[in-house]
Amino acid sequence: MTTLVRGRGWARTHPLAVDAALATAVLVCMVVGSFAEPNGEHGPTWGTRTPDAPSLVLMVLGALALVFRRRTPWCVLAATCAAAIVELLTGQPRAPVVMCAVIALFTVAARTDRSTTWRIGLVTMTGLTGVAMLSGGPLPWYAQENLGIFAWTGMAAAAGDAVRSRRAFVDAIRERAERAERTREEEARRRVAEERLRIARDLHDVVAHHIALVNVQAGVAAHVMDRRPDQAKEALAHVRDASRSALNELRATVGLLRQTGDPEAPTEPAPGLHRLDELVDTFRNAGLPVEVALGQVGLDLAAAVDLAAFRIIQEALTNVQKHAGQDAKAEVSVVRVGPNVEVTVIDDGPGPGKGDAPNTDGGGHGLLGMRERVSALGGSCSAGPRYGGGFRVHAILPVTTVKGGTA
């Protein structure tokens, strides 16, 4: 098998040598065939006739033309047909020069379209056969040699068309396979990019939330360390709890990057609305009053929707903690409205120009992450200042995901 593959590879890289070998083989067959008498008394006989010099020259010229059959197939076909016609008109006895025309016709048929193949094949068949029948000689017009020219040229055209069709079919299959491979690779790259974006959003939400809490509690502890050590200890305890929670969530998020079979794969479920009270308590312990209105949301939320709602509330409260001021209060509302879940977080902190309010043009990663999460699920999200002061984040999430993505 290896030798065959190497031979095919060599033939593709040396087409002229292959055609030269073919031309030599055809020349040998023509010379040998010119010594045979197909119409003897007792069937074909050998050595009963000898080709004349002009026939030998025509055979050599026809075989020489076949060396260039792939470079100029139409010219080779014309040259070999001309040599065959001259031999049919002058050769007595005839030499099988028409064999060169048969090979040339096959080459043309294999390199052109079907309609052209049948047109040129019909012209070649009728032309060579007609000349053979009308050229006279000792044979009648219906002799086997004349009919054989018609049959061989017809088979050459059909065989060339079949080879061309097979090549086109193989090329189409190869192109389809390459296109499918490219599509598969593009789909894999797209999924990897989406997964990276999702993990980046989760990391941002976890780090921003817990680091903000740690910063606030550490500031409280530093402020009351000397005067009220008990309150400082309580603040440090909150710092410890927030840092531990951040480490646990980071471990769970980064654990998604583990390969199958890696040890200590995370088994903790993703956070959701069932942990809303725990989330709100962390902000209350940090000094941010938060009121929660949780309607009859139900337990039929998709995991991606549940996680997105939790992350939106977490990010919105983190922004309130960082930007709304010390005296701000926050309200969280989660209600079921028809086929959707509406999540609303508002605060009464200073509006734009009165404090460090969140950027409403989408330049911050937090608000951008919210919108990306909601858009991935087929929902909508809006964020902006409230009339009279404060800020409002409102997200509408479908109860079941529409696009099948993960938040």
C-alpha positions in Angstrom: 0.0 0.0 0.0 2.9 2.4 0.8 4.5 1.7 -2.6 1.2 2.4 -4.3 0.7 5.7 -2.5 4.3 6.7 -3.3 3.7 5.8 -6.9 0.6 8.0 -7.1 2.4 10.9 -5.5 5.2 10.6 -8.0 2.8 10.5 -10.8 1.1 13.7 -9.6 4.4 15.5 -9.4 5.8 14.2 -12.8 2.8 14.3 -15.2 5.0 14.8 -18.3 7.0 11.6 -17.5 3.7 9.7 -17.1 2.4 10.9 -20.4 5.7 10.1 -22.1 5.5 6.5 -20.8 1.9 6.3 -22.0 2.8 7.6 -25.4 5.6 5.0 -25.6 3.2 2.2 -24.7 0.6 3.4 -27.3 3.4 3.5 -29.9 4.4 0.0 -29.2 0.8 -1.2 -29.4 0.3 0.6 -32.7 3.4 -0.8 -34.2 2.6 -4.4 -33.1 -1.0 -4.0 -34.3 0.1 -2.8 -37.7 1.7 -6.3 -38.3 -1.6 -8.1 -37.6 -4.3 -8.9 -40.2 -7.7 -8.9 -38.5 -9.5 -10.3 -41.6 -7.6 -13.5 -42.4 -9.2 -16.6 -43.7 -9.0 -18.2 -40.3 -9.3 -15.1 -38.2 -6.7 -12.6 -37.1 -3.2 -13.6 -38.2 0.3 -12.1 -37.4 3.1 -11.3 -39.7 1.1 -11.4 -42.9 1.5 -7.6 -43.5 4.0 -4.9 -42.9 3.3 -1.2 -42.4 4.9 1.2 -44.9 7.2 4.1 -44.0 4.5 6.9 -44.0 2.4 4.8 -41.6 5.3 4.5 -39.2 5.9 8.2 -39.4 2.3 8.9 -38.6 2.3 6.5 -35.7 5.4 8.2 -34.2 3.9 11.7 -34.7 0.7 10.7 -33.1 2.4 9.1 -30.1 4.7 12.2 -29.8 1.6 14.4 -29.6 0.2 12.4 -26.7 3.2 13.5 -24.6 1.6 17.0 -24.4 -2.0 15.8 -24.0 -2.5 17.4 -20.5 -0.9 20.7 -21.5 -2.8 21.3 -24.7 -5.6 18.6 -25.0 -7.5 20.3 -27.8 -4.4 20.8 -30.0 -3.4 17.2 -29.3 -6.9 16.0 -30.3 -6.7 17.9 -33.5 -3.3 16.7 -34.4 -4.0 13.0 -33.7 -7.3 13.2 -35.6 -5.5 14.7 -38.5 -2.9 11.9 -38.4 -5.6 9.3 -38.2 -7.5 10.7 -41.2 -4.3 10.8 -43.3 -3.7 7.2 -42.4 -7.2 6.2 -43.2 -7.0 7.8 -46.6 -3.5 6.7 -47.6 -2.6 3.7 -45.6 -2.7 0.4 -47.5 -2.8 -1.6 -45.4 -4.0 0.7 -42.6 -2.1 1.1 -39.4 -4.0 1.7 -36.1 -3.0 5.4 -35.8 -6.6 6.1 -34.7 -5.6 4.8 -31.3 -3.9 8.1 -30.7 -7.1 10.0 -31.4 -9.0 7.7 -29.0 -6.6 8.6 -26.1 -6.7 12.3 -27.0 -10.5 12.3 -27.0 -10.6 10.6 -23.6 -8.3 13.4 -22.3 -10.5 16.2 -23.6 -13.6 14.5 -22.3 -12.1 14.2 -18.8 -11.2 18.0 -18.8 -14.3 19.7 -20.1 -18.1 19.8 -19.3 -20.6 17.1 -20.4 -22.2 19.0 -23.2 -18.9 19.9 -24.8 -17.8 16.2 -24.4 -20.8 14.9 -26.3 -20.5 17.5 -29.0 -16.8 16.9 -29.7 -17.3 13.2 -29.2 -20.1 13.0 -31.8 -18.0 15.0 -34.3 -14.9 12.8 -33.7 -16.9 9.6 -34.0 -18.8 10.5 -37.1 -15.8 12.1 -38.7 -13.3 9.3 -38.3 -15.9 6.6 -39.0 -17.2 8.4 -42.1 -13.7 8.8 -43.5 -12.9 5.2 -42.8 -16.1 4.0 -44.6 -15.7 6.4 -47.5 -12.0 5.9 -48.1 -12.5 2.8 -50.1 -10.0 0.0 -50.2 -10.4 -3.8 -50.2 -12.8 -3.7 -47.2 -16.5 -3.0 -47.5 -17.9 0.1 -45.7 -19.5 -2.0 -43.0 -16.2 -3.8 -42.1 -15.4 -4.5 -38.4 -12.5 -2.1 -38.5 -14.7 0.8 -39.5 -17.3 0.0 -36.9 -14.6 -0.5 -34.4 -13.5 3.1 -34.8 -17.0 4.3 -34.0 -17.1 2.0 -30.9 -13.7 3.0 -29.6 -14.2 6.7 -30.0 -17.6 6.5 -28.3 -16.3 4.6 -25.4 -13.4 7.1 -25.0 -15.8 10.0 -24.8 -18.0 8.1 -22.3 -15.1 7.0 -20.2 -13.6 10.5 -20.1 -17.0 12.0 -19.0 -17.2 9.3 -16.2 -13.7 10.2 -15.0 -14.6 13.9 -15.0 -17.8 13.2 -13.0 -16.0 11.1 -10.4 -13.3 13.8 -10.0 -16.0 16.4 -9.5 -17.8 14.2 -7.0 -14.6 13.6 -5.0 -13.7 17.3 -5.0 -17.2 18.2 -3.8 -16.9 15.7 -0.9 -13.5 16.9 0.0 -14.6 20.5 -0.1 -17.7 19.7 2.0 -15.5 17.9 4.5 -13.0 20.9 4.7 -15.9 23.3 5.1 -17.4 21.2 7.9 -14.0 21.1 9.6 -13.7 24.8 9.4 -17.2 25.3 10.7 -16.5 22.9 13.5 -13.4 24.8 14.5 -15.2 28.1 14.3 -18.0 26.8 16.5 -15.4 25.5 19.0 -13.7 28.9 19.1 -17.0 30.6 19.5 -18.0 28.4 22.4 -14.6 28.9 24.0 -14.9 32.7 23.7 -18.4 32.6 25.2 -17.2 30.5 28.1 -14.3 32.8 28.7 -16.7 35.8 28.7 -19.1 34.0 31.1 -16.3 33.1 33.5 -14.9 36.7 33.3 -18.3 38.1 34.2 -18.6 35.7 37.2 -15.1 36.6 38.4 -15.9 40.3 38.1 -19.1 39.9 40.1 -17.5 37.9 42.8 -14.4 40.0 43.2 -16.2 43.4 43.0 -18.8 42.4 45.5 -16.6 40.8 48.2 -13.7 43.2 47.8 -16.1 46.1 48.2 -17.5 44.6 51.4 -14.0 43.9 52.7 -12.9 47.5 51.9 -15.9 48.9 53.8 -15.6 46.7 56.8 -11.8 47.2 57.0 -12.4 51.0 56.9 -14.9 50.6 59.8 -12.5 48.6 61.8 -9.7 51.1 61.3 -12.0 53.9 62.3 -13.3 52.4 65.6 -10.2 50.3 66.5 -9.1 52.6 69.4 -12.5 53.8 70.7 -14.8 50.8 70.2 -12.7 47.6 70.0 -15.8 45.4 70.1 -17.2 46.9 67.0 -13.8 46.7 65.4 -13.7 43.0 66.1 -17.2 42.6 64.6 -16.1 44.4 61.5 -13.0 42.2 61.2 -15.2 39.2 61.6 -17.3 40.4 58.6 -14.0 40.9 56.7 -13.0 37.3 57.4 -16.5 36.0 56.4 -16.5 38.1 53.2 -13.0 37.0 52.2 -13.8 33.3 52.9 -17.0 33.6 50.8 -14.9 35.2 48.0 -12.4 32.4 48.1 -15.1 29.8 48.0 -16.9 31.4 45.0 -13.6 32.0 43.2 -12.7 28.3 43.8 -16.0 27.2 42.4 -15.7 29.6 39.4 -12.1 28.8 38.5 -12.9 25.1 39.1 -15.0 25.2 35.9 -11.7 25.3 34.0 -10.6 22.0 35.4 -10.3 19.1 33.0 -12.3 15.9 33.4 -10.8 13.7 36.0 -9.0 16.5 37.8 -9.1 16.1 41.6 -11.2 18.2 43.9 -13.7 19.2 41.2 -16.2 21.8 42.6 -19.4 20.3 43.7 -21.1 23.4 45.3 -24.1 24.5 43.2 -24.1 27.9 41.6 -25.6 30.7 43.6 -29.2 31.7 43.0 -32.2 33.4 44.6 -32.2 30.8 47.3 -29.1 32.6 48.7 -30.6 36.1 48.4 -31.1 36.5 52.2 -27.4 35.6 52.7 -26.4 38.1 50.1 -28.5 40.9 51.6 -27.2 40.2 55.1 -23.6 40.8 53.9 -24.6 44.3 52.8 -26.6 45.0 55.9 -23.6 43.9 58.0 -21.5 46.4 56.0 -23.9 49.2 56.9 -26.2 49.4 53.9 -29.9 49.2 54.8 -31.5 46.9 52.3 -35.2 46.0 52.0 -36.3 43.0 50.0 -39.6 42.3 48.3 -39.6 38.7 47.0 -42.8 37.7 45.2 -44.0 34.3 44.3 -41.2 33.6 41.8 -41.6 29.9 41.9 -39.1 27.1 41.6 -39.3 26.6 37.9 -36.5 29.0 37.0 -33.8 27.8 34.7 -30.4 27.6 36.3 -29.0 30.3 34.0 -31.9 32.7 34.9 -31.6 32.0 38.6 -27.8 32.7 38.5 -28.3 35.8 36.4 -30.9 37.3 38.8 -28.6 36.7 41.7 -25.6 38.3 40.0 -27.6 41.3 38.9 -28.7 42.0 42.5 -25.2 41.4 43.7 -23.7 43.8 41.2 -26.4 46.4 41.7 -26.0 46.4 45.5 -22.2 46.5 45.2 -22.6 49.7 43.1 -24.9 51.2 45.7 -22.3 50.3 48.4 -19.5 52.0 46.4 -21.2 55.0 44.8 -24.5 55.9 46.5 -23.0 57.4 49.7 -23.1 56.5 53.4 -26.7 57.4 54.1 -28.1 55.6 51.1 -30.7 52.9 51.3 -31.5 50.1 48.8 -34.6 48.2 47.8 -34.6 44.9 46.0 -37.7 43.6 44.2 -38.0 40.2 42.5 -41.5 39.4 41.1 -43.0 37.1 38.5 -44.8 38.9 35.8 -46.3 36.5 33.2 -43.6 34.5 31.5 -40.8 36.7 32.9 -39.1 37.5 36.2 -38.5 41.2 36.9 -35.6 42.2 39.1 -35.4 45.8 40.3 -32.8 47.4 42.6 -33.2 51.0 43.5 -31.4 53.4 45.9 -31.9 56.9 47.2 -28.3 58.0 47.0 -27.2 61.3 45.3 -27.9 61.6 41.6 -25.4 62.4 38.8 -23.3 65.4 39.7 -24.0 65.1 43.4 -21.8 62.2 44.1 -19.9 59.3 42.6 -22.9 57.7 40.8 -22.3 54.8 38.5 -21.5 55.5 34.9 -24.7 55.2 32.9 -23.2 55.1 29.5 -22.2 51.5 29.7 -18.6 52.2 30.2 -18.3 50.3 33.5 -17.7 46.6 33.5 -20.5 45.9 36.0 -23.3 47.4 34.1 -21.9 46.0 30.8 -21.8 42.5 32.4 -25.4 42.9 33.5 -26.6 43.7 30.0 -24.5 40.8 28.5 -26.0 38.3 31.0 -29.6 39.4 30.3 -29.1 39.6 26.5 -27.6 36.1 26.5 -30.9 34.9 28.0 -33.2 36.8 25.7 -34.2 39.4 28.2 -33.7 43.2 28.6 -31.9 45.3 31.1 -31.9 49.1 31.8 -29.9 51.1 34.3 -30.0 54.8 35.0 -30.6 57.6 37.5 -34.0 58.0 39.1 -36.1 61.1 39.0 -35.4 63.0 42.2 -32.1 61.2 43.0 -30.8 57.7 43.3 -30.2 55.0 40.8 -32.4 52.2 39.4 -31.4 48.9 37.8 -34.3 46.9 36.1 -33.9 43.6 34.4 -36.5 41.4 32.7 -35.6 37.7 32.5 -37.6 34.9 30.8 -38.6 32.1 33.1 -37.0 29.7 30.8 -34.0 30.6 28.6 -34.7 31.4 25.0 -31.3 31.1 23.5 -30.2 28.2 25.5 -27.0 30.0 26.7 -25.6 30.1 30.2 -25.2 33.2 32.2 
